[in-house]
Amino acid sequence: MSKLRTISCFYLAGLLALGYACQTDTSETESLPPTTGVVAGVDTLTGLIAQGDYLLVKGNCLACHSSKLITQNRATREGWLRMIRWMQHKHGLQDLGDREGPILDYLAEHYAAGDETVRRQPLEVNWYELEQ
């Protein structure tokens, strides 16, 4: 019985700690900058290039997966279409209807195959010898 009582006490303490951690003081958060917006042409929340129909992509694609799946990939319009068809076939993505064309146009324009700007430049490392 004492083992059960100990476990119950730990459980109750955990719940109380969780409740305390979830309380927010709005006076501290009111002065914080907004977490969404566009800076230097990029949506700060998603990392998507904020041009053209990016809100259409944001609303349709990010309902199921992270924007990282878009920003880390590159493809032609046909390649993006194959990815959409694969998602429809394997993961139950709904028919995009008249939204499909603008979404494909955005992806092909901003995340095109052969775009060399997607990878960062190699780091320059200044090596030095350690003294023993």
Contacts in CASP RR format, 6 or more apart in sequence:
PFRMAT RR
TARGET T0000
AUTHOR 0000-0000-0000
METHOD contacts of the structure
MODEL  1
MSKLRTISCFYLAGLLALGYACQTDTSETESLPPTTGVVAGVDTLTGLIA
QGDYLLVKGNCLACHSSKLITQNRATREGWLRMIRWMQHKHGLQDLGDRE
GPILDYLAEHYAAGDETVRRQPLEVNWYELEQ
35 44 0 8 1.000
35 45 0 8 1.000
36 43 0 8 1.000
36 44 0 8 1.000
36 45 0 8 1.000
37 43 0 8 1.000
37 44 0 8 1.000
37 45 0 8 1.000
37 50 0 8 1.000
38 44 0 8 1.000
38 50 0 8 1.000
41 49 0 8 1.000
41 50 0 8 1.000
41 51 0 8 1.000
42 48 0 8 1.000
42 49 0 8 1.000
42 50 0 8 1.000
43 49 0 8 1.000
43 50 0 8 1.000
43 54 0 8 1.000
43 58 0 8 1.000
46 58 0 8 1.000
46 62 0 8 1.000
46 67 0 8 1.000
47 67 0 8 1.000
47 71 0 8 1.000
48 54 0 8 1.000
48 57 0 8 1.000
48 58 0 8 1.000
48 67 0 8 1.000
48 70 0 8 1.000
48 71 0 8 1.000
48 110 0 8 1.000
49 110 0 8 1.000
49 111 0 8 1.000
51 110 0 8 1.000
52 106 0 8 1.000
53 102 0 8 1.000
53 103 0 8 1.000
53 105 0 8 1.000
53 106 0 8 1.000
54 106 0 8 1.000
54 110 0 8 1.000
56 99 0 8 1.000
56 102 0 8 1.000
56 103 0 8 1.000
56 106 0 8 1.000
57 70 0 8 1.000
57 103 0 8 1.000
57 106 0 8 1.000
57 107 0 8 1.000
58 67 0 8 1.000
60 96 0 8 1.000
60 99 0 8 1.000
60 103 0 8 1.000
61 67 0 8 1.000
61 69 0 8 1.000
61 70 0 8 1.000
61 103 0 8 1.000
64 87 0 8 1.000
64 91 0 8 1.000
64 93 0 8 1.000
70 107 0 8 1.000
70 111 0 8 1.000
71 111 0 8 1.000
71 118 0 8 1.000
72 118 0 8 1.000
73 83 0 8 1.000
73 111 0 8 1.000
74 111 0 8 1.000
74 112 0 8 1.000
74 113 0 8 1.000
74 114 0 8 1.000
74 115 0 8 1.000
74 118 0 8 1.000
75 82 0 8 1.000
75 83 0 8 1.000
75 107 0 8 1.000
75 108 0 8 1.000
75 111 0 8 1.000
75 112 0 8 1.000
75 113 0 8 1.000
76 108 0 8 1.000
76 112 0 8 1.000
76 113 0 8 1.000
77 104 0 8 1.000
77 105 0 8 1.000
77 107 0 8 1.000
77 108 0 8 1.000
79 113 0 8 1.000
80 104 0 8 1.000
80 107 0 8 1.000
80 108 0 8 1.000
80 111 0 8 1.000
81 104 0 8 1.000
84 93 0 8 1.000
84 96 0 8 1.000
84 100 0 8 1.000
84 103 0 8 1.000
84 104 0 8 1.000
87 93 0 8 1.000
88 94 0 8 1.000
88 95 0 8 1.000
96 103 0 8 1.000
111 118 0 8 1.000
END
